[in-house]
Amino acid sequence: MNRRTLLTAAAGGTTAAMLAGTPAAAEHGARESKRRFHGKVVVITGATSGIGRATALAFAAQGAKVGFCGRRTQLGHEVVAQIRRAGGEAHYVQADVRHEDQVKSFVDQIVARYGRLDIAVNNAGIRGPGLPHEVKLAEWDDVLNTNTRGTFLAIKHEVPHMLRNKGGVIVCTSSLSAERARPDGAAYSASKAGINGLVKAVALAYATQGIRINAIMPGTTDTPFSRPPGIPDPDWERFKALWGPLNVGGMERMATADEIAAAVLGLASGDFPFMTGACVHVDGGDSAGRKMVMPPIPAAVTPSG
């Protein structure tokens, strides 16, 4: 390549490729990451802690305007303050996804504030422990109304704004528990399996109108949702170190909230334009199968020679 060709190529936009692996390329990649969702408007339900909070912070760090809701007002304002200190833009609305009027008001307020809706992350959820015969009907209803019905209500009031924009992306937080149940988790597993069915139906309803909808199915994630209250940090770290190899096939550990948020942002980006109606495992390989840990074979029954 002569000097004239080299200069022409650089002017034509191939500089990044020519500088791959250099500090300049790394800086270029960092700038591109910050612009990944520049100008996009995102709504997130259940973003005052855990996966929702990590997702709000991640979208804001990459240029999105983030509107989110949750029931805990103080935590909501803390998330907004953290985003704004970092130079991002966010707005919190106190709302409970069990109530349709609050869900509609939340979505409408964010659209009125920022002018449009591009991405929705329907993440709000609760867990309801108890063996099936011990679960009170009110407890069952609370889990289903929050997790499944709340996701439906969010979609119901997000879609009209996306139809006006002629497109959008919705990501819903399901769970590995939709497929791998626990004896004391009937309501939770049922609610998350319901989200998977809902996602598939909505994907079919709006695919030709430019709206993509998918679900993520996290494995156990290190958030307040999974951590019992009152456990000191050192004890929790020791528990996780023992728990992972015994309970998670594949990576043998819990996910972090940031890792699940990264999956949400990936699905919400333009990198998967032909993916809709999918329920994606983000579980460190746990759904692929569990290791078989065989007990020692007694010498008396060891095959001989």
Rosetta silent file (secondary structure, phi, psi, omega in degrees, C-alpha in Angstrom):
SEQUENCE: MNRRTLLTAAAGGTTAAMLAGTPAAAEHGARESKRRFHGKVVVITGATSGIGRATALAFAAQGAKVGFCGRRTQLGHEVVAQIRRAGGEAHYVQADVRHEDQVKSFVDQIVARYGRLDIAVNNAGIRGPGLPHEVKLAEWDDVLNTNTRGTFLAIKHEVPHMLRNKGGVIVCTSSLSAERARPDGAAYSASKAGINGLVKAVALAYATQGIRINAIMPGTTDTPFSRPPGIPDPDWERFKALWGPLNVGGMERMATADEIAAAVLGLASGDFPFMTGACVHVDGGDSAGRKMVMPPIPAAVTPSG
SCORE:     score description
SCORE:     0.000 S_00000001
   1 L     0.000  121.471  178.906    0.000    0.000    0.000 S_00000001
   2 L   -80.953  175.770 -173.938    1.563    3.331   -1.066 S_00000001
   3 H   -64.226  -39.463 -179.536    1.280    6.550    0.890 S_00000001
   4 H   -63.100  -42.897  179.587   -1.575    7.950   -1.225 S_00000001
   5 H   -64.582  -40.010  179.272   -3.605    4.740   -0.792 S_00000001
   6 H   -61.017  -46.079 -179.885   -2.899    4.712    2.925 S_00000001
   7 H   -65.477  -39.160  179.412   -4.112    8.273    3.373 S_00000001
   8 H   -64.170  -42.009  179.927   -7.189    7.622    1.250 S_00000001
   9 H   -63.357  -42.263  178.917   -8.056    4.545    3.280 S_00000001
  10 H   -62.393  -42.909  179.469   -7.710    6.447    6.527 S_00000001
  11 H   -65.745  -27.434 -178.675   -9.933    9.221    5.252 S_00000001
  12 H   -82.395    2.195  173.010  -12.475    6.624    4.159 S_00000001
  13 H   102.979   10.713 -179.566  -13.030    5.399    7.705 S_00000001
  14 H   -94.474    9.298 -178.647  -10.697    2.424    7.977 S_00000001
  15 H   -58.499  -42.032 -177.654   -8.545    4.068   10.649 S_00000001
  16 H   -60.419  -41.770  179.207  -10.170    2.068   13.449 S_00000001
  17 H   -65.730  -40.013 -178.791   -9.352   -1.213   11.714 S_00000001
  18 H   -67.913  -27.490 -177.116   -5.777   -0.129   11.036 S_00000001
  19 L   -99.795   12.533 -176.564   -5.315    0.848   14.694 S_00000001
  20 L   -54.241  134.962  179.856   -6.916   -2.283   16.142 S_00000001
  21 L    86.753   -2.899 -179.650   -5.290   -3.268   19.417 S_00000001
  22 L   -95.354  164.538  175.168   -3.809    0.171   20.025 S_00000001
  23 H   -56.665  -34.925  178.567   -4.705    2.605   22.827 S_00000001
  24 H   -63.589  -38.021  178.265   -6.471    4.738   20.226 S_00000001
  25 H   -66.505  -40.407  178.361   -8.682    1.778   19.301 S_00000001
  26 H   -62.204  -42.020  178.808   -9.510    1.140   22.956 S_00000001
  27 H   -64.645  -40.459  177.841  -10.463    4.790   23.417 S_00000001
  28 H   -61.318  -42.911  179.672  -12.605    4.636   20.271 S_00000001
  29 H   -63.600  -38.949  178.364  -14.352    1.516   21.624 S_00000001
  30 H   -64.206  -40.258  178.517  -15.052    3.221   24.948 S_00000001
  31 H   -65.320  -41.138  179.426  -16.585    6.211   23.166 S_00000001
  32 H   -63.363  -38.893  179.103  -18.726    3.925   21.025 S_00000001
  33 H   -61.576  -42.069  179.629  -19.922    2.081   24.134 S_00000001
  34 H   -65.425  -25.612 -179.305  -21.019    5.334   25.736 S_00000001
  35 L   -94.938    2.603 -171.472  -23.015    6.182   22.606 S_00000001
  36 L   -55.418  -40.314  179.844  -24.601    2.757   22.223 S_00000001
  37 L  -118.406   26.453 -178.560  -28.008    3.931   23.439 S_00000001
  38 L   -58.681  128.079  178.553  -27.518    7.667   22.958 S_00000001
  39 L    84.017   -8.329  179.197  -30.882    9.376   22.536 S_00000001
  40 L   -80.480  147.178  176.521  -32.873    6.241   23.375 S_00000001
  41 E  -110.129  126.352 -174.676  -35.619    6.379   25.993 S_00000001
  42 E  -121.732  134.946  169.210  -35.866    3.377   28.288 S_00000001
  43 E  -112.988  142.342 -179.024  -38.484    2.459   30.888 S_00000001
  44 E  -136.214  129.461  173.285  -37.734   -0.138   33.551 S_00000001
  45 E   -94.432  145.815  177.810  -40.075   -1.593   36.153 S_00000001
  46 L    64.990   51.574 -174.391  -38.682   -2.702   39.497 S_00000001
  47 L  -114.132   22.678  178.992  -35.391   -0.795   39.238 S_00000001
  48 L   -86.199  -10.605  177.142  -34.818    0.373   42.807 S_00000001
  49 L  -160.794  172.751  171.569  -32.498   -2.560   43.574 S_00000001
  50 H    61.814 -140.011 -176.984  -30.952   -5.727   42.191 S_00000001
  51 H   -61.824  -41.211 -179.490  -31.065   -6.544   38.492 S_00000001
  52 H   -62.150  -43.642  178.508  -33.369   -3.615   37.703 S_00000001
  53 H   -62.722  -46.856  178.896  -31.065   -1.117   39.380 S_00000001
  54 H   -60.263  -36.138  179.511  -27.995   -2.517   37.611 S_00000001
  55 H   -69.318  -41.913  177.224  -29.871   -2.311   34.310 S_00000001
  56 H   -60.498  -46.038  179.402  -30.868    1.319   34.883 S_00000001
  57 H   -62.378  -39.790 -177.710  -27.276    2.267   35.687 S_00000001
  58 H   -68.577  -43.510  178.149  -25.967    0.423   32.623 S_00000001
  59 H   -62.520  -44.263 -179.291  -28.414    2.024   30.186 S_00000001
  60 H   -63.298  -38.250  179.609  -27.697    5.489   31.580 S_00000001
  61 H   -65.244  -22.678 -179.766  -23.950    4.910   31.320 S_00000001
  62 L  -105.134   23.511  167.336  -24.421    4.157   27.629 S_00000001
  63 L    96.539   -1.657 -178.666  -26.340    7.315   26.866 S_00000001
  64 L   -78.702  154.153  167.367  -29.989    6.387   27.381 S_00000001
  65 E   -92.075  120.921 -168.735  -32.573    8.495   29.148 S_00000001
  66 E  -111.933  122.567  169.958  -33.911    6.161   31.813 S_00000001
  67 E  -112.165  130.845 -176.384  -37.321    6.274   33.442 S_00000001
  68 E  -142.387  160.416  179.292  -37.953    3.659   36.084 S_00000001
  69 E  -129.437  168.933  177.907  -40.412    2.727   38.782 S_00000001
  70 E   175.818  167.141 -176.481  -40.472    0.825   42.032 S_00000001
  71 L   -86.378  -22.023 -172.855  -42.290    0.846   45.324 S_00000001
  72 L   -97.310  100.641 -171.016  -39.418    2.059   47.544 S_00000001
  73 H   -60.430  -46.016 -177.468  -39.190    5.805   47.106 S_00000001
  74 H   -60.235  -43.924  178.839  -35.934    6.404   48.962 S_00000001
  75 H   -64.486  -36.497  178.198  -34.103    3.768   46.934 S_00000001
  76 H   -61.071  -45.330  179.421  -35.555    5.221   43.745 S_00000001
  77 H   -67.049  -32.741  177.437  -34.191    8.663   44.488 S_00000001
  78 H   -65.003  -40.280  178.277  -30.810    7.150   45.391 S_00000001
  79 H   -64.825  -43.238  177.734  -30.583    5.476   41.965 S_00000001
  80 H   -59.193  -45.765 -178.846  -31.465    8.747   40.223 S_00000001
  81 H   -62.044  -40.625  179.745  -28.807   10.595   42.195 S_00000001
  82 H   -63.853  -42.459  179.518  -26.185    7.990   41.334 S_00000001
  83 H   -64.996  -43.653 -177.309  -26.996    8.195   37.621 S_00000001
  84 H   -70.135  -33.934  175.658  -26.942   11.988   37.571 S_00000001
  85 H   -61.139  -31.610  179.830  -23.644   12.153   39.473 S_00000001
  86 L   -85.710    2.993  178.456  -22.155   10.069   36.673 S_00000001
  87 L    91.952    8.878  179.948  -23.507   12.467   34.042 S_00000001
  88 L   -94.379 -178.990 -178.158  -26.540   10.429   33.008 S_00000001
  89 E  -126.473  128.411 -179.584  -30.231   11.234   32.843 S_00000001
  90 E  -152.600  156.552  176.823  -32.925    9.432   34.838 S_00000001
  91 E  -143.567  133.099 -178.902  -36.337    9.970   36.363 S_00000001
  92 E  -106.577  137.874  174.002  -38.028    7.900   39.062 S_00000001
  93 E  -125.965  125.993  176.028  -41.778    7.381   39.482 S_00000001
  94 E   -71.837  119.887 -177.908  -43.180    5.634   42.527 S_00000001
  95 L  -156.991  149.378  179.446  -45.444    2.910   41.137 S_00000001
  96 L  -116.815  119.911 -173.534  -46.665   -0.582   41.966 S_00000001
  97 L   -69.757   -6.184  175.737  -47.083   -2.877   38.944 S_00000001
  98 L   -75.828  -12.261 -175.589  -50.028   -4.621   40.605 S_00000001
  99 L  -116.772  117.830 -173.395  -52.161   -1.547   39.897 S_00000001
 100 H   -60.258  -41.503 -177.727  -52.986   -0.749   36.279 S_00000001
 101 H   -61.952  -35.574  178.954  -53.551    2.956   36.824 S_00000001
 102 H   -71.838  -37.535  177.816  -50.079    3.309   38.361 S_00000001
 103 H   -64.316  -47.412  179.582  -48.427    1.363   35.541 S_00000001
 104 H   -61.570  -43.805 -179.659  -50.126    3.470   32.882 S_00000001
 105 H   -62.588  -41.947  178.667  -49.292    6.690   34.693 S_00000001
 106 H   -58.459  -53.203 -177.956  -45.630    5.667   35.038 S_00000001
 107 H   -61.934  -45.568 -178.698  -45.210    4.883   31.336 S_00000001
 108 H   -63.703  -37.476  178.582  -47.127    7.971   30.223 S_00000001
 109 H   -63.939  -41.218 -179.781  -45.102   10.234   32.530 S_00000001
 110 H   -67.462  -41.942  178.564  -41.807    9.008   31.103 S_00000001
 111 H   -65.039  -40.377  177.477  -43.004    9.434   27.521 S_00000001
 112 H   -63.397  -35.767 -177.374  -44.294   12.932   28.322 S_00000001
 113 H   -74.252  -42.267 -172.546  -40.957   13.837   29.891 S_00000001
 114 H  -110.172   -6.050  169.750  -38.666   12.446   27.182 S_00000001
 115 L    92.594   -9.697 -177.878  -40.887   12.478   24.111 S_00000001
 116 L  -168.254  177.782  173.798  -40.864    8.829   23.050 S_00000001
 117 L  -140.960  120.573 -178.214  -40.342    5.223   24.126 S_00000001
 118 L  -107.350  -39.082 -172.752  -37.738    3.003   22.489 S_00000001
 119 E  -137.766  138.782  175.253  -36.967    0.236   24.990 S_00000001
 120 E  -128.653  135.261  175.205  -38.855   -1.308   27.900 S_00000001
 121 E  -120.371  111.248 -177.318  -37.470   -3.661   30.520 S_00000001
 122 E   -98.585   99.096 -166.395  -40.193   -5.336   32.544 S_00000001
 123 L  -118.681  -17.722 -173.734  -38.318   -6.565   35.565 S_00000001
 124 L   -56.999  134.015  179.512  -40.481   -6.108   38.677 S_00000001
 125 L  -166.406  156.826  176.503  -40.931   -9.324   40.595 S_00000001
 126 L  -135.283  162.797  177.188  -41.283  -10.929   44.000 S_00000001
 127 L  -111.758  143.208  177.659  -40.794  -14.415   45.396 S_00000001
 128 L  -124.888   99.032 -176.834  -43.395  -16.312   47.411 S_00000001
 129 L   -76.867  162.892  175.195  -41.968  -19.164   49.489 S_00000001
 130 E   130.996  141.300  174.697  -43.906  -22.049   50.926 S_00000001
 131 L   -65.112  149.509 -172.639  -44.940  -25.607   50.101 S_00000001
 132 H   -50.513  -42.499 -176.072  -48.021  -25.676   47.846 S_00000001
 133 H   -75.583  -10.664  179.620  -50.444  -26.771   50.555 S_00000001
 134 H   -97.430  -13.961 -175.776  -49.134  -24.053   52.884 S_00000001
 135 L   -73.951  126.727  175.482  -49.412  -21.121   50.478 S_00000001
 136 L   -75.614  150.425 -178.930  -52.327  -18.828   51.233 S_00000001
 137 H   -58.463  -38.368  179.295  -54.423  -17.758   48.272 S_00000001
 138 H   -63.157  -37.028  177.369  -53.538  -14.111   48.933 S_00000001
 139 H   -67.272  -44.078  176.541  -49.832  -14.999   48.749 S_00000001
 140 H   -58.060  -49.082 -179.014  -50.320  -16.890   45.492 S_00000001
 141 H   -61.421  -37.777 -178.281  -52.270  -13.990   44.010 S_00000001
 142 H   -63.816  -43.140  178.779  -49.630  -11.487   45.101 S_00000001
 143 H   -65.185  -48.250 -178.922  -46.840  -13.359   43.299 S_00000001
 144 H   -66.753  -39.338 -179.694  -48.852  -13.886   40.125 S_00000001
 145 H   -67.541  -33.793  178.697  -50.244  -10.336   40.148 S_00000001
 146 H   -77.348  -52.170 -170.501  -46.793   -8.833   40.548 S_00000001
 147 H   -77.901  -54.180 -174.177  -44.759  -11.052   38.257 S_00000001
 148 H   -88.511  -54.348  179.596  -47.069  -12.158   35.447 S_00000001
 149 H   -62.878  -39.380  178.132  -49.987   -9.726   35.565 S_00000001
 150 H   -62.480  -38.301  176.364  -47.596   -6.821   36.261 S_00000001
 151 H   -65.563  -42.727  177.070  -45.546   -7.738   33.193 S_00000001
 152 H   -60.411  -45.404 -178.769  -48.714   -7.902   31.096 S_00000001
 153 H   -62.528  -39.530  177.883  -49.892   -4.506   32.333 S_00000001
 154 H   -62.440  -47.239  179.203  -46.525   -2.947   31.518 S_00000001
 155 H   -59.922  -44.367 -178.074  -46.578   -4.394   27.997 S_00000001
 156 H   -54.755  -38.906 -175.857  -50.178   -3.285   27.511 S_00000001
 157 H   -97.717   -8.604  173.260  -49.266    0.345   28.176 S_00000001
 158 H   -85.407  -40.088 -172.905  -45.832    0.323   26.521 S_00000001
 159 H   -58.200  -44.234 -179.106  -46.905   -1.079   23.163 S_00000001
 160 H   -56.633  -38.014  178.143  -49.136    1.846   22.061 S_00000001
 161 H   -66.929  -38.119  178.678  -46.207    4.264   22.394 S_00000001
 162 H   -69.699  -35.648  176.919  -43.976    1.907   20.404 S_00000001
 163 H   -63.081  -37.409  177.168  -46.589    1.526   17.694 S_00000001
 164 H   -66.203  -31.698  177.590  -46.619    5.297   17.304 S_00000001
 165 H   -83.053   -6.244 -176.290  -42.827    5.187   16.916 S_00000001
 166 L    63.300   37.508  174.124  -43.161    2.292   14.433 S_00000001
 167 L   153.210  165.459  178.081  -40.949    0.063   16.539 S_00000001
 168 E   169.203  175.609 -179.771  -39.321   -0.736   19.848 S_00000001
 169 E  -132.221  135.095  175.921  -37.789   -3.450   21.992 S_00000001
 170 E  -123.299  131.851  174.306  -39.170   -5.082   25.122 S_00000001
 171 E  -123.384  127.629 -179.119  -37.144   -7.344   27.415 S_00000001
 172 E  -112.175  141.885  178.120  -38.876   -9.168   30.265 S_00000001
 173 E   -88.240  106.584  171.443  -37.195  -10.738   33.271 S_00000001
 174 L   -96.309 -142.416 -178.801  -38.237  -14.366   33.556 S_00000001
 175 L  -167.560  152.802  170.312  -36.176  -16.929   35.458 S_00000001
 176 H   -58.132  -24.146  179.271  -34.538  -20.310   35.177 S_00000001
 177 H   -65.373  -14.215  174.164  -37.228  -21.261   37.701 S_00000001
 178 H   -64.154  -25.405 -178.973  -39.722  -21.252   34.840 S_00000001
 179 L  -114.893  -28.611 -177.306  -38.149  -24.557   33.823 S_00000001
 180 L  -119.040   97.663 -170.818  -36.333  -25.745   36.942 S_00000001
 181 L   -86.536  165.836  172.879  -38.720  -25.601   39.884 S_00000001
 182 L  -119.982  150.484 -178.974  -38.237  -25.837   43.651 S_00000001
 183 L   -58.256  -30.879 -177.801  -40.627  -27.619   46.015 S_00000001
 184 L  -101.709   18.612 -175.729  -41.347  -24.358   47.849 S_00000001
 185 E  -125.249   35.069 -175.997  -41.559  -22.208   44.722 S_00000001
 186 H   -59.459  -47.566 -177.846  -44.794  -23.184   43.002 S_00000001
 187 H   -64.803  -43.436 -178.010  -46.129  -19.638   42.702 S_00000001
 188 H   -64.113  -48.340  179.733  -42.809  -18.213   41.548 S_00000001
 189 H   -62.005  -41.714  178.596  -42.223  -20.907   38.903 S_00000001
 190 H   -62.511  -40.469 -178.280  -45.786  -20.597   37.652 S_00000001
 191 H   -66.702  -38.257 -178.680  -45.461  -16.815   37.406 S_00000001
 192 H   -76.761  -34.804  172.987  -42.215  -16.985   35.435 S_00000001
 193 H   -63.250  -35.692  176.015  -43.494  -19.704   33.108 S_00000001
 194 H   -63.074  -37.978  176.815  -46.444  -17.400   32.479 S_00000001
 195 H   -62.077  -41.284  179.636  -44.046  -14.620   31.463 S_00000001
 196 H   -60.990  -43.504  177.551  -42.446  -16.939   28.906 S_00000001
 197 H   -65.308  -40.025  178.417  -45.808  -17.706   27.348 S_00000001
 198 H   -61.140  -44.950 -179.377  -46.766  -14.038   27.384 S_00000001
 199 H   -59.349  -43.061 -178.767  -43.526  -13.046   25.633 S_00000001
 200 H   -64.981  -42.208 -179.761  -44.115  -15.538   22.830 S_00000001
 201 H   -66.111  -44.453 -179.575  -47.675  -14.371   22.238 S_00000001
 202 H   -65.748  -37.406  178.089  -46.760  -10.679   22.248 S_00000001
 203 H   -59.359  -42.512  179.181  -43.839  -11.336   19.904 S_00000001
 204 H   -67.808  -35.211 -176.223  -46.217  -12.882   17.376 S_00000001
 205 H   -67.759  -32.531 -169.869  -48.725  -10.058   17.775 S_00000001
 206 H  -124.863    8.597 -176.552  -46.312   -7.210   16.964 S_00000001
 207 H   -60.152  -38.410 -178.021  -43.360   -8.662   15.026 S_00000001
 208 H   -80.093   -2.809  178.732  -44.509   -7.180   11.722 S_00000001
 209 H  -109.007   17.049  171.705  -44.950   -3.780   13.340 S_00000001
 210 L    85.293    9.472  179.765  -41.337   -3.394   14.350 S_00000001
 211 E  -105.705  122.085  174.391  -41.605   -4.424   18.003 S_00000001
 212 E  -102.067  140.213  177.042  -39.293   -7.164   19.245 S_00000001
 213 E  -138.769  129.828  178.399  -39.914   -8.837   22.609 S_00000001
 214 E  -138.620  167.440  176.183  -37.738  -11.391   24.362 S_00000001
 215 E  -122.990  146.977  167.076  -37.201  -12.694   27.874 S_00000001
 216 E  -103.079  147.600 -179.080  -34.069  -13.353   29.851 S_00000001
 217 E  -123.497   82.998 -178.966  -33.999  -16.304   32.217 S_00000001
 218 E   -68.477  149.314  164.053  -31.367  -15.609   34.871 S_00000001
 219 L   -80.928 -169.649 -179.306  -30.043  -18.225   37.190 S_00000001
 220 L   -59.498  130.223 -174.513  -29.563  -17.373   40.854 S_00000001
 221 E  -122.594  141.327 -177.297  -28.135  -13.863   41.061 S_00000001
 222 E   -77.209   87.937  178.488  -26.359  -12.185   43.948 S_00000001
 223 L  -139.163  169.746  174.305  -28.932   -9.523   44.822 S_00000001
 224 L   -57.843  -22.019  178.109  -31.064   -8.647   47.865 S_00000001
 225 L   -62.659  -36.266 -176.864  -33.728  -10.814   46.196 S_00000001
 226 L   -97.016  -23.568 -173.502  -31.603  -13.916   46.864 S_00000001
 227 L   -91.178  119.607  176.919  -29.763  -12.894   50.020 S_00000001
 228 L   -60.567  144.304 -178.434  -31.620  -13.392   53.300 S_00000001
 229 L   -67.772  149.183  173.236  -31.640  -10.233   55.413 S_00000001
 230 L    88.833   -1.255  179.992  -29.249   -9.824   58.294 S_00000001
 231 L   -84.296  123.830  177.911  -26.392  -11.979   57.006 S_00000001
 232 L   -62.542  151.223 -177.379  -22.999  -10.241   57.479 S_00000001
 233 H   -54.141  -47.651 -179.108  -20.941   -9.795   54.320 S_00000001
 234 H   -60.345  -38.297  179.064  -18.169  -12.255   55.277 S_00000001
 235 H   -67.359  -39.152  178.711  -20.722  -14.969   56.069 S_00000001
 236 H   -64.491  -41.008  178.694  -22.529  -14.339   52.789 S_00000001
 237 H   -63.611  -40.688  177.843  -19.279  -14.623   50.834 S_00000001
 238 H   -65.923  -40.353  178.204  -18.477  -17.937   52.532 S_00000001
 239 H   -60.714  -46.510 -178.905  -21.971  -19.197   51.834 S_00000001
 240 H   -61.376  -39.841 -178.814  -21.703  -18.321   48.132 S_00000001
 241 H   -62.298  -34.427  177.845  -18.327  -20.045   47.840 S_00000001
 242 H   -82.550  -36.038 -173.965  -19.882  -23.264   49.151 S_00000001
 243 H   -68.918  -41.895 -173.200  -23.235  -22.880   47.439 S_00000001
 244 H   -56.699  -56.147 -178.806  -22.010  -22.392   43.879 S_00000001
 245 H   -61.641  -27.086 -178.730  -20.251  -25.721   43.240 S_00000001
 246 H   -84.004  -21.119 -169.960  -23.104  -27.633   44.854 S_00000001
 247 H  -122.362  -17.674 -174.515  -25.964  -25.908   43.043 S_00000001
 248 L  -121.386  111.371  171.180  -24.848  -24.441   39.716 S_00000001
 249 L   -67.487  155.650  179.561  -23.668  -26.580   36.844 S_00000001
 250 L    87.934 -108.360 -172.529  -21.236  -24.840   34.517 S_00000001
 251 L   -79.161  -10.370  173.327  -19.687  -21.775   36.146 S_00000001
 252 L    57.792   38.604  177.086  -20.403  -22.991   39.711 S_00000001
 253 L  -159.198  167.000  170.708  -21.339  -19.568   41.093 S_00000001
 254 L   -73.238  154.704  170.180  -24.112  -17.011   41.308 S_00000001
 255 E   -76.616  161.545  166.624  -24.392  -14.343   38.641 S_00000001
 256 E   -96.836  156.811  178.188  -23.806  -10.710   39.465 S_00000001
 257 H   -61.008  -35.447  179.247  -26.520   -8.167   38.774 S_00000001
 258 H   -64.191  -35.558  178.984  -24.179   -6.423   36.322 S_00000001
 259 H   -66.694  -39.241  177.823  -23.810   -9.630   34.300 S_00000001
 260 H   -69.842  -39.654  176.853  -27.577   -9.973   33.936 S_00000001
 261 H   -59.681  -39.212  179.228  -27.873   -6.279   33.061 S_00000001
 262 H   -61.037  -37.393  177.157  -25.290   -6.787   30.309 S_00000001
 263 H   -66.671  -40.170  177.878  -27.493   -9.493   28.800 S_00000001
 264 H   -60.482  -47.507 -179.587  -30.514   -7.189   28.916 S_00000001
 265 H   -63.300  -37.032  177.154  -28.621   -4.433   27.107 S_00000001
 266 H   -61.069  -47.489  179.729  -27.420   -6.887   24.505 S_00000001
 267 H   -66.717  -30.125 -178.697  -30.956   -8.056   23.702 S_00000001
 268 H   -80.529  -14.275 -177.624  -32.211   -4.461   23.691 S_00000001
 269 L   -79.147 -179.805  176.554  -29.533   -3.320   21.244 S_00000001
 270 L   -83.743    9.490 -176.503  -29.618   -3.546   17.484 S_00000001
 271 L   -77.032  -13.328 -178.510  -27.328   -6.568   17.546 S_00000001
 272 L  -127.342   61.851 -173.046  -30.219   -9.054   17.410 S_00000001
 273 L   -68.516  -18.172 -178.097  -32.588   -7.651   14.787 S_00000001
 274 L  -107.995   14.981  179.888  -34.053  -11.064   13.894 S_00000001
 275 L  -105.761  119.336  172.875  -34.615  -12.295   17.450 S_00000001
 276 L  -153.745  149.083 -178.860  -38.097  -12.112   18.903 S_00000001
 277 L    76.683   16.147 -177.013  -40.196  -14.439   21.007 S_00000001
 278 L   -99.372  146.668  174.239  -37.082  -15.987   22.568 S_00000001
 279 E  -117.519  106.065 -165.285  -36.553  -16.904   26.219 S_00000001
 280 E  -100.690  124.405  176.314  -32.799  -16.769   26.710 S_00000001
 281 E   -72.160  128.686  173.199  -30.955  -18.602   29.473 S_00000001
 282 E  -129.761   76.164 -165.986  -28.437  -16.401   31.292 S_00000001
 283 L  -137.182   19.367  177.408  -27.465  -18.872   33.978 S_00000001
 284 L    65.114   20.613  179.631  -23.774  -19.668   33.742 S_00000001
 285 L    92.874    1.399 -175.163  -24.504  -22.988   32.057 S_00000001
 286 H   -61.147  -38.766 -178.289  -26.812  -24.304   34.770 S_00000001
 287 H   -72.458  -13.907  179.883  -29.599  -25.176   32.328 S_00000001
 288 H   -73.462  -18.541  179.368  -27.171  -27.200   30.207 S_00000001
 289 L   138.954  164.726 -179.767  -27.066  -29.862   32.910 S_00000001
 290 L  -108.326  146.974  175.200  -25.553  -30.659   36.254 S_00000001
 291 L   -66.954  143.728  174.273  -22.289  -32.406   36.942 S_00000001
 292 L   -93.082  113.559  177.792  -22.672  -35.930   38.280 S_00000001
 293 L   -98.461  104.971 -176.344  -20.727  -36.202   41.513 S_00000001
 294 L   -85.230  136.170  175.246  -20.361  -39.921   42.156 S_00000001
 295 L   -70.198  156.579  177.354  -19.806  -41.160   45.712 S_00000001
 296 L   -57.261  139.801  178.865  -16.731  -43.325   46.318 S_00000001
 297 L   -85.506  124.202  179.248  -17.327  -46.940   45.312 S_00000001
 298 L   -56.319  143.889 -176.513  -16.805  -49.326   48.264 S_00000001
 299 H   -58.333  -32.370 -175.721  -13.818  -51.594   47.811 S_00000001
 300 H   -64.618  -24.242 -177.535  -16.031  -54.692   48.180 S_00000001
 301 H  -113.431   10.378  177.793  -17.883  -53.906   44.954 S_00000001
 302 L   -71.232  126.416  179.615  -14.976  -52.472   42.960 S_00000001
 303 L   -58.298  140.748  178.108  -14.637  -54.445   39.712 S_00000001
 304 L   -95.204  163.651  178.054  -11.458  -56.491   39.600 S_00000001
 305 L    -4.334    0.000    0.000   -9.003  -56.842   36.879 S_00000001
